[in-house]
Amino acid sequence: MSFEHFSLHPHIVSGVDSVGYHTPTPIQEQAIPVVLARRDVLGLAQTGTGKTAAFMLPILDRLIRGPRGGIRALILAPTRELAEQIHQATVGFARHTPLRSATIYGGVSKRPQLDALRRGADIVIACPGRLLDHLREGDIDLSHVEVLVLDEADRMCDMGFLPDIRQIIRSVPARRQTLFFCATMPGDIRQLAQNILHDPATVQVDPIAPAKTVSHALYPVPETQKTNLLLALLKRTATGRVLVFTRTKHKAHNLALILAKAGHRATALQGNMSQAQRQAAIDGFRGKRYDILVATDVAARGIDVTGITHVINVDVPNTVDAYTHRIGRTGRAEHAGEAFTLAAPADSLMIRDIERAVGTAIERRRLEGFDYGSFAPETQFAPKASVTLPRAFRQSSPRRTEGALYVSRHRAAPRAQSA
């Protein structure tokens, strides 16, 4: 199947061709016809499945065939990075049309955003907090919105945006098309979806299960030895681009400094940085100026960088969903990736939850020659004989194993880079 199959406006098809898209992804195959039919959509899909084109292409088709004037499509996103990513994709898709998009998010001056709105924007891509500021000050009119998109709605609620989202929804017309995309469906998200969607079509593509091309490994280690073990792993493992996750902004900043002092081309991405600093970090990582990006969960939301071979969890995430989102940054486009998790004894309960999501016991590893002191990795997190595989994950393929439970010598082969 090609994008011509959807009968999109020729100018939209030209834009798709110009950005190098040829074959729709599964979520695009399912969602585009439904959105073109102007039905509400509940989309469940993990990171990297092609959600942006799945909703933006039919939106552009709708807008180009209708009258110009006012903001006709509003896309809400949880982070500045994701808003910019959607905006850049939209610019590419719409390059052969007169349609314009504008971004609205905090951490930067309002003036350029106001200028973009005054010049005329058919599509606004916004983070909820700054959008509410503009609404309160009367800088933006949403009365002509025909399509409302909530992208990564679960993460927006995790970040405390649910009250803001409800206020924004009251500012757009009740008669509209609503597209609701998320990777997980906790109770508050399910309730929100039920309240704002009208007879939605459900589009589901591996909403929770980790990518089949990612192998998982667990390295038991004392909390105080995690940084040293990370340095040892990076020294002994053949990697491409590596995304390292920590729980806190302070730790991400300090760990990036430590890695840089050790000779690695590393930088941090965390919430205390200015927007210019954050964008420089992402651009440097994408452009291969940096090989390692140390990030927090919130800051990393919306990163779209190809060729990430390894995700390393220096800190075990607080939820299974966060683990899924983290490792979704590697193993994309059917290329192999590896997810390493450095786990302290206090992480045992979360490890069990993650294993239930993965569908099997994660391989435990001990790094040969590393000084663990009196700590005995082989006594930690002994895997159960069997793990109940939830229904949602029963189609996942088995992970790579390497013989014994503990791999004493591990050298990762270089991984293929995503196109």
Order of alpha helices (4+ residues) and beta strands (2+ residues): alpha-alpha-beta-alpha-beta-alpha-beta-alpha-beta-alpha-beta-alpha-alpha-beta-alpha-beta-beta-alpha-beta-alpha-beta-alpha-beta-alpha-beta-alpha-beta-alpha-beta
